[in-house]
Each structure stands twice: as structure tokens, then as C-alpha cells.
Amino acid sequence: MTYDPDVIVDRRRIRRKLTFWRVAATIAAIVAIVAVAVVATPSGRDALTGGHTIARVTIEGLIQSNRDRIEALERLEKSQAAAVIVHLNSPGGTTSGSEQLYDALVRLKAKKPVVVVVDGLCASGAYITALASDHIIAQQTSLVGSIGVLFQFPNVSDLLKTVGVKVEEVKSSPLKAAPNGFEPTSPEARAALDMLVKDSYAWFRNLVKERRKMDDDTLQTVADGRVFTGHQAVGLKLVDQLGDEKTAIAWLIAEKKISSELPVRDFKLTPGLSDMTFLRAAAVVTLDAVGLTSFSRRLDQSGVIQAVDRAGLDGMLAIWQPGSAQ
């Protein structure tokens, strides 16, 4: 079938207009959802001003340095919350981010009781975080531990040789910017990295020994990079008790004399879009509705988002993932 050129031009113009209005409708819908979410979701600053409560804090995913989260914890120190329950579900992250979070929770613990509840995973840097608390509770099948430090970097020097690419550089000293991934790692650079890892690992071990009051034999057992189930972790002193949030409340009542009448309320450490899981789902539905299904599917792939987050980790890592003892 042959179309008149004017008809073809008109159809293309209509198609462009339709695409424009689809995109405009998508942006408007997402802006509306964000506005409703911001209004409907109380911030950490306002969530606990109505009276004495037990604050519920949730820390999930990869741990990195986060100034907003530290400032939220500092506000929590000054709030009317009588105690804090921290829900942890994380494989760890950077050692510096984990230490920052540990220090903030130590300061918080000086003002009010802090209990950690391991929801699923509390490994490496997340366990550093948990060490700041007065009491650690985990479920029997939770994974706890992975006491160790990792410095990991890709090396593509063999690939560059294969494709005939050479990276040249001029630097002030042999260990500047080493390792760079474009050439084999020298023994001197590897030795320098080994010193970094061992120094951070020694700090991590001593922290575990001091906070959990472990003898050397037990410390040697738990500090080889493995993870343990919550049931195993109790016997190894990594965890104090098996249970959940109700167990944490009961401990606070019995040991810290917290009133059993106090309600537990969420305190948002990051009261923004990153903390609103429903927002992504709403955006996916909106994109589907306006015909941008392929984009919505990309947005809904949490594995992709996780991969991007992991790629952003810099420096020394205290992180655990299946298939490795880190």
C-alpha cells in the first residue's frame, strides 16, 4: 500500500507529539508522586516529637560514608526517644563508612540504650556497625560475621597486551597510584597493599575482641572471614540472643527499665526518595501506563541498581558476598 508523502509527514508529526505528551505525562506523574511522598512521609526530625517512644532505625544495603545519616543520628541523640532499636540487613561496605556509622552509634549509645536486630545479614562492615550496640539479637538463620578486610581491584594488563594497547605514565614515585590495573602489580605495591589490609584487619579484630569480650581462641575462630548462622553466632559470642524486635523490646524493658507502654516508631535516617521503596514501584506503574514499558523494566531491576551501587565503592572494603570469604 502506497501512502501520500503528506500523510506520512502528518503521521510522523503525530507520533512525535504523542511521544512528547507521554514523556510529559510521565514527568508530571512522578513529580506528583514525589510531592505526595514528601508530604506523607515524616522525616527523622519530626517522627519522634510527639512524646517518649522507642525509635526504630533501619540500615540496609551497602554501607558507605553518609553525612545525612550521621546528622540524622545526631538528631536522634537529642530526641525524646527513650531507646533505639537498629534493624540491620547489610553485607557491609567500605571500612571508612562502617567506622563512621559505628562512631555515630557509639555516641548515640552514650545517650540512650541501643539494641541491634539482625533481620537477615550482618556481615563485615555491618558487623562493625552492630558492635556499637548494647545488645545484638539475630534470628537463627541470620548470617553474621565475615570479620575481614578486602582490597580488590581489576587488572586488565593481559587484555591490553592482547589488543595492542599500552598505557604510559609519568609519576613522582614507584608507588604513586599503585595498583593502577593497567600493568602487573609490582611486589612493592602488593606489599604496601598488604600492610593496609593487615592494619585495618587488626583494628577490626581488636574491636571485636574488646566489644564482645572474647578470648584469643574464640577470636581466632570467628575472625577468619566466615559467616555464621545466628544460632552458631550465639555460641561464639558474636550475638547475644536469638529473636526479633519483640525480643529487643523485652530486653530493653528487663535490662534498661524502659517502660512497656512506649510505642515503637520509625525514625528515618534518609527521609528521601532512596528510602521510599513504594516510589519506585509507583514510577514503574506510571511508565507502563504511558507506554514506556521497556524503561520501567530497567527501573525495576534491583540487581542493576545494586551493581551500580557496588561499582561506586572506593577504598578499603569490609564486605561479604556469596562465593567468597571476605
C-alpha positions in Angstrom: 0.0 0.0 0.0 1.4 3.4 -1.1 0.9 6.4 1.2 0.9 10.0 0.1 4.0 11.9 1.3 1.8 14.4 3.2 0.1 11.6 5.0 3.5 10.1 6.0 4.7 13.5 7.3 1.5 14.0 9.3 1.8 10.6 10.9 5.3 11.3 11.9 4.3 14.6 13.4 1.5 13.0 15.3 3.9 10.3 16.6 6.4 12.9 17.8 3.6 14.8 19.6 2.4 11.6 21.2 5.9 10.7 22.4 6.3 14.3 23.8 3.0 14.1 25.7 3.8 10.6 27.0 7.1 11.9 28.4 5.4 15.0 29.8 2.7 12.9 31.5 5.4 10.6 33.0 7.3 13.5 34.4 4.2 15.1 35.8 3.0 11.8 37.4 6.4 11.2 39.0 6.6 14.8 40.3 3.1 14.3 41.8 4.1 11.0 43.4 7.3 12.7 44.9 5.2 15.6 46.3 2.7 13.3 47.9 5.5 11.1 49.3 7.4 14.0 50.8 4.2 15.3 52.4 3.1 11.9 53.7 6.4 10.6 54.9 7.6 12.2 58.2 11.2 13.0 58.4 13.5 11.7 61.1 13.4 15.1 62.7 9.7 15.1 63.1 8.8 11.5 63.7 9.6 11.4 67.4 8.4 14.8 68.6 5.1 13.6 69.9 6.3 12.1 73.1 8.6 9.4 74.5 9.0 6.4 72.2 11.3 3.6 71.2 12.9 4.6 67.9 13.2 2.1 65.1 16.1 2.7 62.8 16.7 0.6 59.6 20.1 0.2 57.9 20.1 -1.8 54.7 22.3 -2.4 51.7 25.9 -1.3 51.2 27.4 0.9 53.8 29.3 4.0 52.7 30.1 7.4 54.2 26.9 9.3 54.5 26.8 12.7 56.2 23.0 12.9 56.1 22.7 9.6 58.0 25.2 10.8 60.7 23.3 14.1 61.1 20.0 12.1 61.5 21.6 10.0 64.2 22.8 13.2 65.9 19.2 14.5 65.9 18.1 11.2 67.4 20.5 11.7 70.3 18.6 14.9 71.1 15.2 13.5 70.6 12.7 12.2 73.2 13.2 8.6 72.2 13.9 6.5 75.3 15.8 3.8 73.4 16.7 2.8 69.9 16.3 -0.5 68.0 18.5 -0.7 64.9 17.4 -3.2 62.3 20.4 -4.4 60.3 20.4 -6.1 56.9 23.6 -5.5 55.1 26.7 -7.2 53.6 28.9 -4.4 54.8 30.7 -1.8 52.6 33.7 0.5 52.9 35.7 0.3 56.1 35.6 4.1 56.5 31.8 4.2 56.1 31.4 1.4 58.6 33.7 3.1 61.1 31.8 6.4 60.7 28.5 4.7 61.4 30.0 2.8 64.3 31.2 6.0 65.9 27.8 7.7 65.4 26.1 4.8 67.1 28.6 4.8 70.0 27.8 8.5 70.6 24.1 7.6 70.4 24.5 4.7 72.9 26.1 7.2 75.4 22.7 9.0 75.5 20.2 6.1 75.3 20.1 2.3 75.0 20.8 0.8 71.6 19.8 -2.7 70.5 20.7 -4.2 67.1 18.3 -6.7 65.5 19.8 -8.7 62.6 17.0 -9.2 60.1 18.9 -11.3 57.6 22.5 -10.4 57.1 25.1 -8.6 59.3 28.5 -9.1 57.7 31.8 -7.4 57.7 31.2 -3.6 57.8 27.6 -4.2 59.0 29.0 -6.2 62.0 31.3 -3.3 62.7 28.2 -1.2 63.0 26.5 -3.8 65.2 29.4 -3.8 67.6 28.4 -0.3 68.7 25.2 -1.5 70.4 24.5 -2.6 73.9 22.9 -5.9 72.7 22.8 -7.9 69.5 19.9 -10.1 68.6 19.6 -12.3 65.5 17.3 -14.9 64.1 18.5 -18.5 64.0 19.1 -18.4 60.2 20.5 -14.9 60.0 24.1 -14.7 58.7 26.6 -12.9 60.9 30.3 -12.3 60.9 32.7 -12.2 57.9 35.3 -10.5 60.0 37.9 -9.4 57.5 39.1 -6.6 55.2 39.4 -6.6 51.4 41.3 -4.5 48.9 40.1 -5.6 45.4 40.9 -4.1 42.0 40.7 -5.3 38.4 43.8 -5.8 36.4 43.5 -5.7 32.6 47.2 -5.7 31.7 46.9 -9.1 29.8 43.9 -7.8 27.9 45.7 -4.7 26.9 48.6 -6.7 25.5 46.1 -8.8 23.5 44.5 -5.8 21.9 47.8 -4.0 21.5 47.2 -1.1 23.8 49.9 0.4 26.1 49.2 2.9 28.9 52.1 5.2 29.5 52.5 7.4 32.6 54.9 9.7 34.4 54.7 9.6 38.2 56.7 11.0 41.1 57.5 7.7 42.8 57.1 4.0 42.1 54.1 3.5 44.5 52.1 6.5 43.3 48.7 5.4 42.1 49.6 1.8 42.6 48.0 -0.5 41.7 46.6 1.0 38.5 45.2 -2.1 36.8 47.0 -1.4 33.5 50.2 -3.2 34.4 51.1 -6.2 36.6 51.2 -5.3 40.3 54.8 -5.0 41.5 55.9 -6.8 44.6 56.4 -3.4 46.3 52.9 -2.3 45.5 51.5 -5.6 46.7 53.4 -5.4 49.9 52.1 -1.9 50.5 48.5 -3.0 50.0 49.1 -6.0 52.3 50.2 -3.6 55.0 47.0 -1.6 54.5 44.8 -4.6 54.7 46.6 -6.0 57.8 46.4 -2.7 59.6 42.6 -2.4 59.1 42.1 -6.1 59.8 44.0 -5.7 63.1 41.7 -2.8 64.1 38.6 -4.9 63.2 39.8 -7.9 65.2 40.7 -5.7 68.3 37.3 -4.1 68.1 35.5 -7.5 68.1 37.7 -8.7 71.0 37.1 -5.6 73.1 33.4 -5.1 72.4 32.4 -8.8 72.6 34.9 -9.7 75.4 36.4 -12.6 73.6 39.4 -14.7 74.4 42.1 -15.2 71.8 40.9 -18.8 70.9 37.4 -17.7 70.1 38.6 -14.6 68.3 40.8 -16.8 66.1 37.8 -19.0 65.2 35.4 -16.2 64.3 37.9 -13.8 62.6 38.9 -16.0 59.5 36.3 -14.3 57.2 33.5 -16.8 57.5 29.9 -16.0 58.2 27.9 -17.9 60.8 24.2 -18.5 61.3 22.6 -16.7 64.2 22.4 -20.0 66.1 26.1 -20.5 65.7 26.9 -16.9 66.4 25.3 -17.0 69.9 27.7 -19.8 71.0 30.7 -17.8 69.5 29.7 -14.6 71.3 29.1 -12.7 68.1 25.4 -12.4 69.1 23.9 -12.1 72.5 20.4 -13.6 71.9 18.2 -15.2 69.3 14.9 -13.4 68.5 13.4 -10.4 66.7 12.1 -6.9 67.6 9.8 -8.2 70.3 12.8 -9.8 71.9 14.6 -6.5 71.7 11.7 -4.7 73.4 11.6 -7.3 76.1 15.4 -6.9 76.8 15.0 -3.1 77.0 12.2 -3.5 79.5 14.1 -6.0 81.6 17.6 -4.7 81.4 17.3 -0.9 80.8 14.0 -0.3 82.7 12.3 1.1 79.6 8.5 1.4 80.0 6.5 -1.4 78.4 3.9 1.3 77.4 6.2 3.1 75.0 5.3 2.7 71.3 7.9 1.8 68.7 8.1 4.4 65.9 10.2 4.5 62.7 13.0 7.1 62.6 14.1 7.7 59.0 17.9 8.1 58.6 17.5 9.1 55.0 14.0 10.6 54.7 14.2 11.0 50.9 13.4 9.1 47.7 16.1 6.5 48.4 14.1 5.3 51.4 10.7 5.1 49.7 10.5 1.7 48.1 6.9 2.3 47.1 8.0 5.2 45.0 10.0 3.1 42.5 7.0 0.8 42.2 4.7 3.7 41.5 7.1 5.0 38.9 7.2 1.6 37.2 3.4 1.5 37.1 3.3 5.1 35.7 5.9 4.3 33.0 3.9 1.2 32.0 0.7 3.2 31.8 2.2 5.7 29.3 3.7 3.1 27.1 7.3 3.2 28.3 7.4 -0.4 29.4 11.0 -1.1 28.4 12.2 1.7 30.6 10.1 0.7 33.5 11.5 -2.8 33.4 15.0 -1.4 33.6 14.0 0.8 36.5 12.5 -2.3 38.3 15.6 -4.4 38.1 17.0 -4.1 41.6 20.0 -6.2 40.6 21.1 -3.5 38.2 20.8 -0.8 40.9 22.7 -3.0 43.3 25.5 -3.4 40.7 25.7 0.4 40.2 25.9 0.9 44.0 28.7 -1.7 44.3 30.7 -0.1 41.5 30.7 3.2 43.5 32.6 1.7 46.4 36.0 3.2 46.8 38.9 2.4 49.2 39.2 -0.5 51.7 36.2 -2.8 51.8 34.7 -4.7 54.7 32.1 -6.6 52.6 30.8 -10.1 52.2 29.2 -11.7 49.1 28.3 -15.4 48.4 31.2 -17.4 47.0 34.0 -15.5 48.8 35.4 -15.4 52.3 35.8 -11.7 52.8 
